[in-house]
Structures are given as C-alpha cells and as structure tokens.
Amino acid sequence: MPLTLLRFSCHLTLLTLCVLLALPATASDYPEPAEGSFILGSFAFDDGSVLDLRQHYRTLGSPRRGPDGRVSNAVLIMHGTTGQGGGFLSDNFADVLFGKGQLLDASEYFIILPDAIGHGQSSKPSDGLRAGFPEYTYDDMVRAQYRLLTEHLDVDHLRLVTGTSMGGMMSWIWGYTYPDFMDALLPLASLPVEIAGRNRMTRKMMIDAVQNDPLWLDGNYEEQPPGLKEAMYALLFMVSSPLQYQLEAPTREAAEEMMDKLVERYRSSIDANDLIYAFDASRFYNPAPHLEDITAPLLAINSADDQVNPPELGILEQETARIANARAVVLPITTLTRGHSTHSRPTIWGPYLAQLLAATDAAANPIDQGVLLNPAHPVWREQAPESYVARFITTEGAFEISVDRAWAPLGADRFYQLVKNRFYDGVPVNRVVAGYIAQFGLNPDPAVTAVWKDNGMADDPVNASNTAGSIGFAMTGPGTRSTQVYVNLGDNSRLDADGFAPFGQVTAGMDVVEKLYALYGEEAGGGMRGGRQGPIEREGAAWLLEHYPLLDYIISAGILPGN
C-alpha cells in the first residue's frame, strides 16, 4: 500500500465502504455478543513462569473467508489498563461503530474483544495466586491473544488491529511481532516508546501507594488496603481532562464532590494486586527498536489534551515517521475531546477510521471518473422516478432521503443522477451550522468539481417549504444550482421566498445529520464554511483533510432498490 494512499490524498480514501448501506444504528442494532473462555495450556510467560492461562473474550458477528481462504473480516479491539473487552459495548463506542451502516458494522465484520491477561475474566492475581501470579508483560498479553485467535477462534488474519491506551500500545507490538497478520493498525492514545518520564512516575506512584501500605501484607491482605484509594489520586490526574473537569466542576464544592465520586468509582472497581500487576506490565514495553519491522499501514491517533501522552513531547510524530507506511494524528482540543479518554469516542476520530479502512480495502470498487468528468454523458439526462429513496452512509452513521419529484422535478432528477453515478461518494460535509443547515456536494476530485461548477440547471418553483429535515440544492442566484445540496437543521421557511426549492425530506437518520461535525465554525478556512470555497474547489478533499481533518464524510450513497 503506497504511502500516498494511506495519507488519504484525495479521491479514493472514502469510496470503498459501499457494503455498509444500512439504516442508522440504535443501541440494539448489532448482534448479541458471544462470550467464552479458552485455556492456554502451559502458557510460558516472559518471567519463566508457566500457567494454564484462561483467556476470556467476547465476539460480535461471524468470520468470513476471502478467495485466498484467509479470514477477511476480523477486527481485534484491545482495552486499556484495568479495563476489559466488555467495556467496548458502551453507548459511546458500540453504538457508534458496531451497528447497521456503521464503520465496523458487526453484520459485516467479526469483532473480537478479549480480556487481556490480568484483566476482566481472564486469569489474574486476584483469582487466588495474588502476588504469586506470573509477572506478565505486554508481550505476554499479545502472545496470548494470538494463540486465542489462531488456536480457538480459527482466525488466521485480521482486517484491523486497534486498541485504546494499553490496547493502543499492544497494537504497536502486534504490528512488529506478527507483521503479516493484519491489513491495518490503528493505535489510539499511545506512544511507541519506552514508558518513562512522567508516565512511568505516575505508574510507580500508584504501585508504591499500595505496596507501602502496612496493610498490603505483601499481597496477602484480607481487605483492600487503604493505599488503594491513595493510588486512585494519581490515576485521576493520569486520565483527567483539564477542560472537561473545569466544565463539569466549575466550583470548589463541585470539584471536590466530583473528585470523591471518581476516586470511589475507580477504587471500588479493582483489586490492589490486580492494579499493581496491570500498571507494572508496561515496564519492558518499548516498540522503538522494532518500528521498521511494521509493514501494515498504520494510523496512530492521540489527542492534544491527553495527560498520559502530552503532545509537546513530539514523540508520536517523530517515531511514526520511521515507519514506511504510517501517519500520526494529534486531535485538537475541543469541547468534544475527553483527554486520555478520547480514545473511546469514535464519534470524534471516526472519519480517520473510515479513511484507513477505505485506503486499505483490497476490494475497491472504483468509480467511473470518465462519467463524472463529462456532464454531457447520457446518464445526466436520465429522468428520476416520481418518488425514490436515497441512502447516505457517513462517518457518523446512515440517513435516508425520500424524494418527491413533484416538489422540484429538475432538482429531483439531478439529485437522482448524482447519487446513482456515485458523485457523492467520498464527499466531505464541508459546512454545518447547528440549527441551520448541513451542506455538501464538492467532489473530492477538484477536476470533477471544476467541470460541474458552472453546469447549473434551471430553477424549480418552490412547491415545498424549507422545514426541518427538508433538502434542496444550494444556489447563489438564478440558474446556479449544480451539485451542492443542503439539509435544513431547523425551520428555514424564510428561504422559500429566496427561491430555494426542496425536492425531498430526510425520513430516517435525522439524528445522524444533526451530529455531523460543526465545530470548525463559519469562518474556518477564511470563510469556506460560509461559502468562500476556493481552496476546496482548487485542491479537493486533500486540502480539507490537511486543514480540517475532523469534518465528517459521505462514505457512500446509493438509490435504494425498487427505485
């Protein structure tokens, strides 16, 4: 996979996920997880210990094999320190990724959520061995997961390896330990270097807080030692978000109450020995000497408000640059980011996942550029049915538009032609104004945008009002409607008098439309959100991806069968 493709240079990056055509997801819109455990007999740890190791896991969906006989749709997602695989079945994660029409649709992918050694329902110190449990490492964890996949789940290849925090660090290890085993890597909230500096100091503070407590009794306590609570103070700073904590606790009383609740929540959810082992497991972690061994395309994502991996270190960019086909991204601080916990908010970094999947999709379905570049082609004269439904899959989910040709026949015909010939596949939603409109329609390829810019159609009479959820073509004057459309996010009936003629209505997934990324503001890019679109027209999606990477995208659009 060439580096230029992984850098998502323009037009091909978001065009190959058409299999995701489905309705917007709900909390129950993915398969019921299957749960099980596998005993790895006589598992040899790096410290020389041998143990019959229980590896617990959850899965969603079913494995599928490609023409080469290998599993083609398996996705491994690894949790963070003290977490467990079941944590990914949350509203913030599963309901954004695993449902119908979403990026990791579990009806299309085989999702694997293991509990790492020492975590969840996998073997851990608190099972009985206490401080006599093997002193496991991240390498042990990865090796156990590999055996789980190959010996029990019959998975011989992974479409994607990803993980959060500790799981992100293990993603790097997977990359160089089993370089041919995956198509792509997405480490989240991690750095590919030895745990040192403040990171190691914080971990040692937590370990010392427990082990220096007289009631720890060398791990043979009957009740959790008080030092466990002291350890939570350091953990609180480790995972905190200064902006979010200030917003959530703007007074002294609120801050102290919030601190007490968080400390108690963290303390009550973990055993002291399990905590010591989990935070010390990173002691030998150091992918740096092995980075050149990573061959799969890799996209590493951190956030600028991450107190564990602060951006001022510059490590992520520096080390990722050593890998032939890799890219580093540091998300800017916004009201949506959550510090280190941004790793569990795919609604923020979902567009990057979409790009990575598209860029590494071996089953690309190329668009006929010749048709898009030729407005005189016969397909652009096809009349639409009197009514039809178009389905759009975006990085936020799916929505459907029901079109009534009687409302605006010329607009309905043009929209039908554009959707049917995949003009909107890969198009960024470049303008979103909360409560007003969401607008898109500039093709990722600037050459395509150029030939359509002045190819306006005659105006339709306004037969339907610009109420919330209605959709029409944007225009700057008579005869200027071309390819850009807008969805009304509120009652904009005042636009009726200006000649804006809706041709359809969002009938499913309006909640998805309302979640499209709006935080760049109308003046971003010198006003490109407000209509000054020169840079997008000249450089296409490449410019937007470089300057406004959090914009949501249309992965694919199509006319539903029967229309």
Summary of the structure (lengths in Angstrom):
residues: 563
radius of gyration: 25.6
end to end distance: 37.3
largest distance: 83.2
contacts: 1970
relative contact order: 0.13
helix: 37%
strand: 19%
